[in-house]
Amino acid sequence: MNGIKGYISIREASYRWGVSERRVNQYCAEGRIPGASRFGRSWAIPENAEKPSDPRRKATEGGGGYDLR
């Protein structure tokens, strides 16, 4: 995705967010990254885009999700 000012590639987003390129592609395809645009088979992601929350993970108080009492 070189040359499109203000946008990053799937690879760059995956590196920044600590997820796989496949996962970033899914975020784009699901419309979960505002401003992401498709160009052929590639996506252009706004460089200031934040990582979408993952609905598969539930936030728990205390962080671990385990009750060790």
mmCIF file as gemmi writes it, N, C-alpha and C atoms, coordinates in Angstrom:
data_model
loop_
_atom_site.group_PDB
_atom_site.id
_atom_site.type_symbol
_atom_site.label_atom_id
_atom_site.label_alt_id
_atom_site.label_comp_id
_atom_site.label_asym_id
_atom_site.label_entity_id
_atom_site.label_seq_id
_atom_site.pdbx_PDB_ins_code
_atom_site.Cartn_x
_atom_site.Cartn_y
_atom_site.Cartn_z
_atom_site.occupancy
_atom_site.B_iso_or_equiv
_atom_site.pdbx_formal_charge
_atom_site.auth_seq_id
_atom_site.auth_asym_id
_atom_site.pdbx_PDB_model_num
ATOM 1 N N . MET Axp A 1 ? 0.836 -1.177 0 1 0 ? 1 A 1
ATOM 2 C CA . MET Axp A 1 ? 0 0 0 1 0 ? 1 A 1
ATOM 3 C C . MET Axp A 1 ? 0.884 1.246 0 1 0 ? 1 A 1
ATOM 4 N N . ASN Axp A 2 ? 2.035 1.148 -0.558 1 0 ? 2 A 1
ATOM 5 C CA . ASN Axp A 2 ? 2.915 2.311 -0.617 1 0 ? 2 A 1
ATOM 6 C C . ASN Axp A 2 ? 2.317 3.376 -1.503 1 0 ? 2 A 1
ATOM 7 N N . GLY Axp A 3 ? 2.513 4.627 -1.113 1 0 ? 3 A 1
ATOM 8 C CA . GLY Axp A 3 ? 2.124 5.719 -1.975 1 0 ? 3 A 1
ATOM 9 C C . GLY Axp A 3 ? 0.776 6.347 -1.683 1 0 ? 3 A 1
ATOM 10 N N . ILE Axp A 4 ? -0.038 5.764 -0.841 1 0 ? 4 A 1
ATOM 11 C CA . ILE Axp A 4 ? -1.321 6.381 -0.516 1 0 ? 4 A 1
ATOM 12 C C . ILE Axp A 4 ? -1.147 7.103 0.814 1 0 ? 4 A 1
ATOM 13 N N . LYS Axp A 5 ? -1.012 8.396 0.724 1 0 ? 5 A 1
ATOM 14 C CA . LYS Axp A 5 ? -0.736 9.201 1.91 1 0 ? 5 A 1
ATOM 15 C C . LYS Axp A 5 ? -1.91 9.133 2.889 1 0 ? 5 A 1
ATOM 16 N N . GLY Axp A 6 ? -1.586 8.923 4.151 1 0 ? 6 A 1
ATOM 17 C CA . GLY Axp A 6 ? -2.608 8.874 5.187 1 0 ? 6 A 1
ATOM 18 C C . GLY Axp A 6 ? -3.196 7.495 5.427 1 0 ? 6 A 1
ATOM 19 N N . TYR Axp A 7 ? -2.703 6.482 4.704 1 0 ? 7 A 1
ATOM 20 C CA . TYR Axp A 7 ? -3.214 5.125 4.842 1 0 ? 7 A 1
ATOM 21 C C . TYR Axp A 7 ? -2.076 4.148 5.09 1 0 ? 7 A 1
ATOM 22 N N . ILE Axp A 8 ? -2.404 3.025 5.724 1 0 ? 8 A 1
ATOM 23 C CA . ILE Axp A 8 ? -1.439 1.956 5.953 1 0 ? 8 A 1
ATOM 24 C C . ILE Axp A 8 ? -1.996 0.662 5.364 1 0 ? 8 A 1
ATOM 25 N N . SER Axp A 9 ? -1.124 -0.319 5.23 1 0 ? 9 A 1
ATOM 26 C CA . SER Axp A 9 ? -1.51 -1.612 4.664 1 0 ? 9 A 1
ATOM 27 C C . SER Axp A 9 ? -2.025 -2.544 5.759 1 0 ? 9 A 1
ATOM 28 N N . ILE Axp A 10 ? -2.585 -3.655 5.327 1 0 ? 10 A 1
ATOM 29 C CA . ILE Axp A 10 ? -3.008 -4.713 6.253 1 0 ? 10 A 1
ATOM 30 C C . ILE Axp A 10 ? -1.804 -5.167 7.078 1 0 ? 10 A 1
ATOM 31 N N . ARG Axp A 11 ? -0.676 -5.329 6.427 1 0 ? 11 A 1
ATOM 32 C CA . ARG Axp A 11 ? 0.532 -5.791 7.118 1 0 ? 11 A 1
ATOM 33 C C . ARG Axp A 11 ? 0.945 -4.821 8.221 1 0 ? 11 A 1
ATOM 34 N N . GLU Axp A 12 ? 0.955 -3.528 7.916 1 0 ? 12 A 1
ATOM 35 C CA . GLU Axp A 12 ? 1.336 -2.519 8.909 1 0 ? 12 A 1
ATOM 36 C C . GLU Axp A 12 ? 0.338 -2.497 10.067 1 0 ? 12 A 1
ATOM 37 N N . ALA Axp A 13 ? -0.956 -2.569 9.762 1 0 ? 13 A 1
ATOM 38 C CA . ALA Axp A 13 ? -1.978 -2.581 10.821 1 0 ? 13 A 1
ATOM 39 C C . ALA Axp A 13 ? -1.825 -3.811 11.709 1 0 ? 13 A 1
ATOM 40 N N . SER Axp A 14 ? -1.553 -4.963 11.119 1 0 ? 14 A 1
ATOM 41 C CA . SER Axp A 14 ? -1.403 -6.185 11.916 1 0 ? 14 A 1
ATOM 42 C C . SER Axp A 14 ? -0.203 -6.076 12.851 1 0 ? 14 A 1
ATOM 43 N N . TYR Axp A 15 ? 0.865 -5.448 12.383 1 0 ? 15 A 1
ATOM 44 C CA . TYR Axp A 15 ? 2.053 -5.243 13.215 1 0 ? 15 A 1
ATOM 45 C C . TYR Axp A 15 ? 1.736 -4.292 14.371 1 0 ? 15 A 1
ATOM 46 N N . ARG Axp A 16 ? 1.082 -3.183 14.06 1 0 ? 16 A 1
ATOM 47 C CA . ARG Axp A 16 ? 0.751 -2.184 15.091 1 0 ? 16 A 1
ATOM 48 C C . ARG Axp A 16 ? -0.203 -2.735 16.142 1 0 ? 16 A 1
ATOM 49 N N . TRP Axp A 17 ? -1.18 -3.532 15.721 1 0 ? 17 A 1
ATOM 50 C CA . TRP Axp A 17 ? -2.225 -4.009 16.621 1 0 ? 17 A 1
ATOM 51 C C . TRP Axp A 17 ? -1.921 -5.36 17.256 1 0 ? 17 A 1
ATOM 52 N N . GLY Axp A 18 ? -0.865 -6.035 16.8 1 0 ? 18 A 1
ATOM 53 C CA . GLY Axp A 18 ? -0.49 -7.317 17.382 1 0 ? 18 A 1
ATOM 54 C C . GLY Axp A 18 ? -1.45 -8.451 17.041 1 0 ? 18 A 1
ATOM 55 N N . VAL Axp A 19 ? -2.024 -8.412 15.846 1 0 ? 19 A 1
ATOM 56 C CA . VAL Axp A 19 ? -2.915 -9.479 15.383 1 0 ? 19 A 1
ATOM 57 C C . VAL Axp A 19 ? -2.444 -9.93 14.003 1 0 ? 19 A 1
ATOM 58 N N . SER Axp A 20 ? -3.016 -11.015 13.516 1 0 ? 20 A 1
ATOM 59 C CA . SER Axp A 20 ? -2.605 -11.528 12.207 1 0 ? 20 A 1
ATOM 60 C C . SER Axp A 20 ? -3.148 -10.658 11.076 1 0 ? 20 A 1
ATOM 61 N N . GLU Axp A 21 ? -2.515 -10.766 9.923 1 0 ? 21 A 1
ATOM 62 C CA . GLU Axp A 21 ? -2.996 -10.061 8.736 1 0 ? 21 A 1
ATOM 63 C C . GLU Axp A 21 ? -4.399 -10.546 8.376 1 0 ? 21 A 1
ATOM 64 N N . ARG Axp A 22 ? -4.639 -11.82 8.559 1 0 ? 22 A 1
ATOM 65 C CA . ARG Axp A 22 ? -5.961 -12.4 8.281 1 0 ? 22 A 1
ATOM 66 C C . ARG Axp A 22 ? -7.036 -11.736 9.144 1 0 ? 22 A 1
ATOM 67 N N . ARG Axp A 23 ? -6.714 -11.499 10.418 1 0 ? 23 A 1
ATOM 68 C CA . ARG Axp A 23 ? -7.683 -10.877 11.331 1 0 ? 23 A 1
ATOM 69 C C . ARG Axp A 23 ? -7.984 -9.439 10.899 1 0 ? 23 A 1
ATOM 70 N N . VAL Axp A 24 ? -6.952 -8.702 10.501 1 0 ? 24 A 1
ATOM 71 C CA . VAL Axp A 24 ? -7.164 -7.328 10.041 1 0 ? 24 A 1
ATOM 72 C C . VAL Axp A 24 ? -8.028 -7.34 8.784 1 0 ? 24 A 1
ATOM 73 N N . ASN Axp A 25 ? -7.784 -8.29 7.899 1 0 ? 25 A 1
ATOM 74 C CA . ASN Axp A 25 ? -8.597 -8.43 6.688 1 0 ? 25 A 1
ATOM 75 C C . ASN Axp A 25 ? -10.063 -8.672 7.058 1 0 ? 25 A 1
ATOM 76 N N . GLN Axp A 26 ? -10.292 -9.501 8.07 1 0 ? 26 A 1
ATOM 77 C CA . GLN Axp A 26 ? -11.658 -9.758 8.526 1 0 ? 26 A 1
ATOM 78 C C . GLN Axp A 26 ? -12.296 -8.486 9.082 1 0 ? 26 A 1
ATOM 79 N N . TYR Axp A 27 ? -11.54 -7.735 9.883 1 0 ? 27 A 1
ATOM 80 C CA . TYR Axp A 27 ? -12.059 -6.466 10.413 1 0 ? 27 A 1
ATOM 81 C C . TYR Axp A 27 ? -12.522 -5.57 9.261 1 0 ? 27 A 1
ATOM 82 N N . CYS Axp A 28 ? -11.706 -5.475 8.228 1 0 ? 28 A 1
ATOM 83 C CA . CYS Axp A 28 ? -12.048 -4.631 7.077 1 0 ? 28 A 1
ATOM 84 C C . CYS Axp A 28 ? -13.293 -5.147 6.371 1 0 ? 28 A 1
ATOM 85 N N . ALA Axp A 29 ? -13.33 -6.445 6.098 1 0 ? 29 A 1
ATOM 86 C CA . ALA Axp A 29 ? -14.455 -7.043 5.381 1 0 ? 29 A 1
ATOM 87 C C . ALA Axp A 29 ? -15.763 -6.902 6.155 1 0 ? 29 A 1
ATOM 88 N N . GLU Axp A 30 ? -15.683 -6.908 7.48 1 0 ? 30 A 1
ATOM 89 C CA . GLU Axp A 30 ? -16.87 -6.774 8.33 1 0 ? 30 A 1
ATOM 90 C C . GLU Axp A 30 ? -17.272 -5.315 8.531 1 0 ? 30 A 1
ATOM 91 N N . GLY Axp A 31 ? -16.478 -4.384 7.996 1 0 ? 31 A 1
ATOM 92 C CA . GLY Axp A 31 ? -16.793 -2.965 8.144 1 0 ? 31 A 1
ATOM 93 C C . GLY Axp A 31 ? -16.494 -2.414 9.521 1 0 ? 31 A 1
ATOM 94 N N . ARG Axp A 32 ? -15.579 -3.043 10.244 1 0 ? 32 A 1
ATOM 95 C CA . ARG Axp A 32 ? -15.289 -2.646 11.619 1 0 ? 32 A 1
ATOM 96 C C . ARG Axp A 32 ? -14.174 -1.622 11.743 1 0 ? 32 A 1
ATOM 97 N N . ILE Axp A 33 ? -13.578 -1.223 10.606 1 0 ? 33 A 1
ATOM 98 C CA . ILE Axp A 33 ? -12.547 -0.186 10.626 1 0 ? 33 A 1
ATOM 99 C C . ILE Axp A 33 ? -13.076 0.994 9.82 1 0 ? 33 A 1
ATOM 100 N N . PRO Axp A 34 ? -13.519 2.039 10.512 1 0 ? 34 A 1
ATOM 101 C CA . PRO Axp A 34 ? -14.057 3.207 9.806 1 0 ? 34 A 1
ATOM 102 C C . PRO Axp A 34 ? -13.023 3.812 8.855 1 0 ? 34 A 1
ATOM 103 N N . GLY Axp A 35 ? -13.439 4.088 7.639 1 0 ? 35 A 1
ATOM 104 C CA . GLY Axp A 35 ? -12.566 4.728 6.666 1 0 ? 35 A 1
ATOM 105 C C . GLY Axp A 35 ? -11.723 3.783 5.839 1 0 ? 35 A 1
ATOM 106 N N . ALA Axp A 36 ? -11.767 2.472 6.137 1 0 ? 36 A 1
ATOM 107 C CA . ALA Axp A 36 ? -10.999 1.507 5.347 1 0 ? 36 A 1
ATOM 108 C C . ALA Axp A 36 ? -11.617 1.404 3.953 1 0 ? 36 A 1
ATOM 109 N N . SER Axp A 37 ? -10.756 1.383 2.935 1 0 ? 37 A 1
ATOM 110 C CA . SER Axp A 37 ? -11.221 1.321 1.548 1 0 ? 37 A 1
ATOM 111 C C . SER Axp A 37 ? -10.571 0.156 0.835 1 0 ? 37 A 1
ATOM 112 N N . ARG Axp A 38 ? -11.334 -0.476 -0.021 1 0 ? 38 A 1
ATOM 113 C CA . ARG Axp A 38 ? -10.816 -1.609 -0.786 1 0 ? 38 A 1
ATOM 114 C C . ARG Axp A 38 ? -10.382 -1.137 -2.162 1 0 ? 38 A 1
ATOM 115 N N . PHE Axp A 39 ? -9.191 -1.57 -2.56 1 0 ? 39 A 1
ATOM 116 C CA . PHE Axp A 39 ? -8.647 -1.284 -3.886 1 0 ? 39 A 1
ATOM 117 C C . PHE Axp A 39 ? -8.259 -2.613 -4.501 1 0 ? 39 A 1
ATOM 118 N N . GLY Axp A 40 ? -9.12 -3.15 -5.354 1 0 ? 40 A 1
ATOM 119 C CA . GLY Axp A 40 ? -8.863 -4.468 -5.922 1 0 ? 40 A 1
ATOM 120 C C . GLY Axp A 40 ? -8.944 -5.516 -4.833 1 0 ? 40 A 1
ATOM 121 N N . ARG Axp A 41 ? -7.836 -6.219 -4.59 1 0 ? 41 A 1
ATOM 122 C CA . ARG Axp A 41 ? -7.802 -7.232 -3.535 1 0 ? 41 A 1
ATOM 123 C C . ARG Axp A 41 ? -7.123 -6.728 -2.275 1 0 ? 41 A 1
ATOM 124 N N . SER Axp A 42 ? -6.769 -5.461 -2.226 1 0 ? 42 A 1
ATOM 125 C CA . SER Axp A 42 ? -6.075 -4.89 -1.071 1 0 ? 42 A 1
ATOM 126 C C . SER Axp A 42 ? -6.962 -3.898 -0.332 1 0 ? 42 A 1
ATOM 127 N N . TRP Axp A 43 ? -6.61 -3.645 0.912 1 0 ? 43 A 1
ATOM 128 C CA . TRP Axp A 43 ? -7.308 -2.66 1.729 1 0 ? 43 A 1
ATOM 129 C C . TRP Axp A 43 ? -6.363 -1.531 2.081 1 0 ? 43 A 1
ATOM 130 N N . ALA Axp A 44 ? -6.899 -0.325 2.144 1 0 ? 44 A 1
ATOM 131 C CA . ALA Axp A 44 ? -6.168 0.844 2.632 1 0 ? 44 A 1
ATOM 132 C C . ALA Axp A 44 ? -6.849 1.247 3.934 1 0 ? 44 A 1
ATOM 133 N N . ILE Axp A 45 ? -6.071 1.283 5.004 1 0 ? 45 A 1
ATOM 134 C CA . ILE Axp A 45 ? -6.597 1.562 6.337 1 0 ? 45 A 1
ATOM 135 C C . ILE Axp A 45 ? -6.079 2.918 6.785 1 0 ? 45 A 1
ATOM 136 N N . PRO Axp A 46 ? -6.949 3.797 7.271 1 0 ? 46 A 1
ATOM 137 C CA . PRO Axp A 46 ? -6.47 5.101 7.741 1 0 ? 46 A 1
ATOM 138 C C . PRO Axp A 46 ? -5.376 4.916 8.792 1 0 ? 46 A 1
ATOM 139 N N . GLU Axp A 47 ? -4.294 5.693 8.676 1 0 ? 47 A 1
ATOM 140 C CA . GLU Axp A 47 ? -3.161 5.489 9.576 1 0 ? 47 A 1
ATOM 141 C C . GLU Axp A 47 ? -3.49 5.788 11.03 1 0 ? 47 A 1
ATOM 142 N N . ASN Axp A 48 ? -4.572 6.522 11.288 1 0 ? 48 A 1
ATOM 143 C CA . ASN Axp A 48 ? -4.946 6.817 12.67 1 0 ? 48 A 1
ATOM 144 C C . ASN Axp A 48 ? -6.048 5.887 13.184 1 0 ? 48 A 1
ATOM 145 N N . ALA Axp A 49 ? -6.378 4.84 12.429 1 0 ? 49 A 1
ATOM 146 C CA . ALA Axp A 49 ? -7.427 3.899 12.837 1 0 ? 49 A 1
ATOM 147 C C . ALA Axp A 49 ? -6.992 3.144 14.083 1 0 ? 49 A 1
ATOM 148 N N . GLU Axp A 50 ? -7.954 2.913 14.969 1 0 ? 50 A 1
ATOM 149 C CA . GLU Axp A 50 ? -7.687 2.151 16.179 1 0 ? 50 A 1
ATOM 150 C C . GLU Axp A 50 ? -8.151 0.715 15.992 1 0 ? 50 A 1
ATOM 151 N N . LYS Axp A 51 ? -7.513 -0.184 16.726 1 0 ? 51 A 1
ATOM 152 C CA . LYS Axp A 51 ? -7.871 -1.593 16.653 1 0 ? 51 A 1
ATOM 153 C C . LYS Axp A 51 ? -9.296 -1.781 17.167 1 0 ? 51 A 1
ATOM 154 N N . PRO Axp A 52 ? -10.154 -2.444 16.385 1 0 ? 52 A 1
ATOM 155 C CA . PRO Axp A 52 ? -11.519 -2.702 16.856 1 0 ? 52 A 1
ATOM 156 C C . PRO Axp A 52 ? -11.504 -3.665 18.043 1 0 ? 52 A 1
ATOM 157 N N . SER Axp A 53 ? -12.494 -3.537 18.914 1 0 ? 53 A 1
ATOM 158 C CA . SER Axp A 53 ? -12.591 -4.48 20.025 1 0 ? 53 A 1
ATOM 159 C C . SER Axp A 53 ? -12.981 -5.843 19.461 1 0 ? 53 A 1
ATOM 160 N N . ASP Axp A 54 ? -12.613 -6.875 20.173 1 0 ? 54 A 1
ATOM 161 C CA . ASP Axp A 54 ? -12.893 -8.233 19.726 1 0 ? 54 A 1
ATOM 162 C C . ASP Axp A 54 ? -14.103 -8.763 20.488 1 0 ? 54 A 1
ATOM 163 N N . PRO Axp A 55 ? -15.237 -8.945 19.819 1 0 ? 55 A 1
ATOM 164 C CA . PRO Axp A 55 ? -16.443 -9.388 20.528 1 0 ? 55 A 1
ATOM 165 C C . PRO Axp A 55 ? -16.326 -10.807 21.084 1 0 ? 55 A 1
ATOM 166 N N . ARG Axp A 56 ? -15.312 -11.553 20.654 1 0 ? 56 A 1
ATOM 167 C CA . ARG Axp A 56 ? -15.125 -12.913 21.163 1 0 ? 56 A 1
ATOM 168 C C . ARG Axp A 56 ? -14.571 -12.908 22.578 1 0 ? 56 A 1
ATOM 169 N N . ARG Axp A 57 ? -13.978 -11.782 22.998 1 0 ? 57 A 1
ATOM 170 C CA . ARG Axp A 57 ? -13.383 -11.696 24.326 1 0 ? 57 A 1
ATOM 171 C C . ARG Axp A 57 ? -14.252 -10.812 25.199 1 0 ? 57 A 1
ATOM 172 N N . LYS Axp A 58 ? -14.563 -11.279 26.372 1 0 ? 58 A 1
ATOM 173 C CA . LYS Axp A 58 ? -15.376 -10.509 27.297 1 0 ? 58 A 1
ATOM 174 C C . LYS Axp A 58 ? -14.464 -9.837 28.316 1 0 ? 58 A 1
ATOM 175 N N . ALA Axp A 59 ? -14.718 -8.577 28.554 1 0 ? 59 A 1
ATOM 176 C CA . ALA Axp A 59 ? -13.967 -7.858 29.578 1 0 ? 59 A 1
ATOM 177 C C . ALA Axp A 59 ? -14.459 -8.325 30.941 1 0 ? 59 A 1
ATOM 178 N N . THR Axp A 60 ? -13.515 -8.665 31.808 1 0 ? 60 A 1
ATOM 179 C CA . THR Axp A 60 ? -13.878 -9.1 33.148 1 0 ? 60 A 1
ATOM 180 C C . THR Axp A 60 ? -13.194 -8.218 34.167 1 0 ? 60 A 1
ATOM 181 N N . GLU Axp A 61 ? -13.835 -8.057 35.293 1 0 ? 61 A 1
ATOM 182 C CA . GLU Axp A 61 ? -13.234 -7.277 36.364 1 0 ? 61 A 1
ATOM 183 C C . GLU Axp A 61 ? -12.093 -8.089 36.948 1 0 ? 61 A 1
ATOM 184 N N . GLY Axp A 62 ? -10.959 -7.468 37.16 1 0 ? 62 A 1
ATOM 185 C CA . GLY Axp A 62 ? -9.807 -8.173 37.693 1 0 ? 62 A 1
ATOM 186 C C . GLY Axp A 62 ? -8.894 -8.705 36.613 1 0 ? 62 A 1
ATOM 187 N N . GLY Axp A 63 ? -9.343 -8.739 35.389 1 0 ? 63 A 1
ATOM 188 C CA . GLY Axp A 63 ? -8.485 -9.079 34.273 1 0 ? 63 A 1
ATOM 189 C C . GLY Axp A 63 ? -8.359 -10.542 33.94 1 0 ? 63 A 1
ATOM 190 N N . GLY Axp A 64 ? -8.415 -11.45 34.908 1 0 ? 64 A 1
ATOM 191 C CA . GLY Axp A 64 ? -8.159 -12.846 34.609 1 0 ? 64 A 1
ATOM 192 C C . GLY Axp A 64 ? -9.379 -13.648 34.228 1 0 ? 64 A 1
ATOM 193 N N . GLY Axp A 65 ? -10.519 -13.274 34.765 1 0 ? 65 A 1
ATOM 194 C CA . GLY Axp A 65 ? -11.718 -14.018 34.463 1 0 ? 65 A 1
ATOM 195 C C . GLY Axp A 65 ? -11.892 -15.269 35.304 1 0 ? 65 A 1
ATOM 196 N N . TYR Axp A 66 ? -10.998 -15.497 36.266 1 0 ? 66 A 1
ATOM 197 C CA . TYR Axp A 66 ? -11.075 -16.678 37.109 1 0 ? 66 A 1
ATOM 198 C C . TYR Axp A 66 ? -11.37 -16.27 38.544 1 0 ? 66 A 1
ATOM 199 N N . ASP Axp A 67 ? -12.17 -17.054 39.218 1 0 ? 67 A 1
ATOM 200 C CA . ASP Axp A 67 ? -12.45 -16.831 40.627 1 0 ? 67 A 1
ATOM 201 C C . ASP Axp A 67 ? -11.706 -17.914 41.39 1 0 ? 67 A 1
ATOM 202 N N . LEU Axp A 68 ? -10.645 -17.539 42.069 1 0 ? 68 A 1
ATOM 203 C CA . LEU Axp A 68 ? -9.777 -18.52 42.724 1 0 ? 68 A 1
ATOM 204 C C . LEU Axp A 68 ? -10.078 -18.67 44.212 1 0 ? 68 A 1
ATOM 205 N N . ARG Axp A 69 ? -11.287 -18.405 44.615 1 0 ? 69 A 1
ATOM 206 C CA . ARG Axp A 69 ? -11.628 -18.556 46.039 1 0 ? 69 A 1
ATOM 207 C C . ARG Axp A 69 ? -11.865 -19.976 46.409 1 0 ? 69 A 1
